Amino acid sequence: MSKRQLSTSERAQAASRTGDWIGTVPDGWSESSAHPALAAAMRSYQVALDVFDDAVANKLGLNRTDFRCVDILDQEQPMTAGALAQATRLTSGAITFALDRLERAGFVRRFRDGTDRRRVLVELVPAAQRQAARLHAPLVRDARSTMAKYTAAELAVICDFLVVARQLYEKHIPE
């Protein structure tokens, strides 16, 4: 029997159907406080984001860990290997191997800090940034036109929600 890959929408629909807590209201919660539709939407968004990131990583010839390093560096560069290890939750040995791979692939460069020569910083190579940006460009273009339907106040609420959701995830990372 052959298996076929699920489409993004099929994976998102499956994510919204799975899990005992989706669509149910825990004891002591009211229907309005549980927001099962919001939970289902967040899970399907996460699946779609995961599928997209996987496809971009594959197009760039990177594994997901290395792509996560590229994404973090794109947001916060330059940074030390230790700071990148902390941001990715990788050990110092694992981040060294990831940076070695990324350097060999032409995605990052290491250089001495101009103010403290003992520190080594890591940054993305501009050509690698452009390559990743080209793959994201259609999404960015569509997102800008789609977001135009929201008011500035609505976008502020969405942004606040995303910040709070990120903080909740970070707070509850299993140790």
Secondary structure, 3 states (H helix, E strand, C coil): CCCCCCCHHHHHHHHHHCCCCCCCCCCCCCHHHHCHHHHHHHHHHHHHHHHHHHHHHHHHCCCHHHHHHHHHHHHHCCEEHHHHHHHHCCCHHHHHHHHHHHHHCCCEEEEECCCCCCCEEEEECHHHHHHHHHHHHHHHHHHHHHHCCCCHHHHHHHHHHHHHHHHHHHHCCCC
